[in-house]
Amino acid sequence: QQQGLKDRMSAAGIDPLMELDHGWCHSLYYVDPNGIMVEFCRDNPGYEPDPVTALARMREAVGSATARG
């Protein structure tokens, strides 16, 4: 339960760095004690993933990152 996580973190005085609804999922981003950003993600109801499209997008993103280098 993402809301439960957010409530427990807030009770401990830890607020999310950012909170984003990507359409297909909802993400909470925190910074851990080592300064590393951590994402807690949950799928949005009703979203039906298309593995072929997801793979193509991932390959495109990796190719773009490699090209920037």
C-alpha positions as CSV (number, residue, x, y, z in Angstrom):
1,Q,0.0,0.0,0.0
2,Q,1.7,3.2,-1.2
3,Q,-0.4,5.5,0.9
4,G,0.5,3.5,4.0
5,L,4.2,3.9,3.1
6,K,3.8,7.6,2.6
7,D,2.0,7.9,5.9
8,R,4.7,6.0,7.8
9,M,7.5,8.0,6.2
10,S,5.7,11.3,7.0
11,A,5.2,10.2,10.6
12,A,8.9,9.7,10.8
13,G,9.5,13.2,9.4
14,I,10.5,12.0,5.9
15,D,8.7,13.7,3.1
16,P,8.8,12.6,-0.6
17,L,11.2,14.5,-2.8
18,M,8.4,14.4,-5.4
19,E,5.2,12.5,-6.2
20,L,4.3,11.9,-9.9
21,D,1.4,10.2,-11.6
22,H,2.8,8.9,-14.9
23,G,-0.6,7.7,-16.2
24,W,0.2,4.0,-16.0
25,C,1.7,4.2,-12.5
26,H,2.0,6.5,-9.5
27,S,5.5,7.1,-8.0
28,L,6.8,8.4,-4.8
29,Y,10.5,9.5,-4.8
30,Y,12.6,9.7,-1.7
31,V,16.3,10.3,-1.0
32,D,17.9,7.6,1.2
33,P,20.5,8.4,3.9
34,N,23.3,7.9,1.3
35,G,21.8,10.5,-1.0
36,I,20.4,8.0,-3.5
37,M,17.0,8.6,-4.9
38,V,14.6,5.7,-4.4
39,E,11.3,5.2,-6.2
40,F,8.2,3.5,-4.8
41,C,5.9,2.8,-7.7
42,R,2.4,1.3,-7.9
43,D,0.4,0.5,-11.1
44,N,-2.7,2.5,-11.7
45,P,-5.9,0.4,-12.0
46,G,-7.2,-0.3,-15.5
47,Y,-3.8,0.0,-17.2
48,E,-3.1,-2.9,-19.5
49,P,0.6,-3.0,-20.3
50,D,1.8,-3.7,-23.8
51,P,5.1,-5.6,-23.5
52,V,6.1,-5.0,-27.2
53,T,5.7,-1.2,-26.8
54,A,7.4,-1.3,-23.4
55,L,10.4,-3.1,-24.9
56,A,10.6,-0.7,-27.8
57,R,10.5,2.3,-25.4
58,M,13.2,0.8,-23.2
59,R,15.5,0.1,-26.2
60,E,15.0,3.7,-27.4
61,A,15.8,5.1,-24.0
62,V,18.9,3.0,-23.6
63,G,20.0,3.9,-27.1
64,S,19.5,7.6,-26.4
65,A,21.5,7.4,-23.1
66,T,24.3,5.5,-24.9
67,A,24.5,8.1,-27.7
68,R,24.8,10.9,-25.1
69,G,27.5,9.0,-23.5
